[in-house]
Amino acid sequence: MQKATSASFPILSDAEKKVSNAYGVYNLLGDGVAAPSIFLISKDKLIGYYVGSHISDRIETSELLKILEEHTLKGRDA
């Protein structure tokens, strides 16, 4: 997936549903698929997440960037 999208970051493909089950988002909405979700994970910890409450829910790009910016600022303050 990373090569197909030319992304500069890792993208997880979860065909066996192991990760979506581990994070509690598989079949969360009772539809047999993972709920729309994003987990931002740094090298050592989870730094933010979003889980939708409807299959069409998506996080706004501005909100995602805000989470990333806050994490970056915290790292500079450490």
FENGINOR-V407738 format. One record per backbone hydrogen bond with DSSP energy under -1.0 kcal/mol. NH is the residue of the N-H (numbers start at 1). CO is the residue of the C=O. E is the energy in kcal/mol with one decimal. If there is no record, write none. Layout:
((NH/CO/E) (NH/CO/E))
This chain:
((5/1/-1.9) (7/2/-1.5) (17/14/-1.8) (21/17/-1.5) (22/18/-2.1) (23/19/-2.5) (24/21/-1.1) (25/20/-2.4) (26/20/-1.4) (27/33/-1.8) (28/25/-1.2) (30/27/-1.4) (35/25/-2.8) (38/50/-2.3) (40/48/-3.0) (42/45/-2.7) (47/40/-3.2) (48/40/-1.2) (50/38/-2.3) (52/36/-3.4) (57/54/-2.2) (64/60/-2.0) (65/61/-2.7) (66/62/-1.8) (67/63/-2.0) (68/64/-2.1) (69/65/-2.6) (70/66/-2.5) (71/67/-2.0) (72/68/-2.2) (73/69/-2.6) (74/70/-2.2) (75/71/-2.0) (76/72/-1.4) (77/73/-1.5))
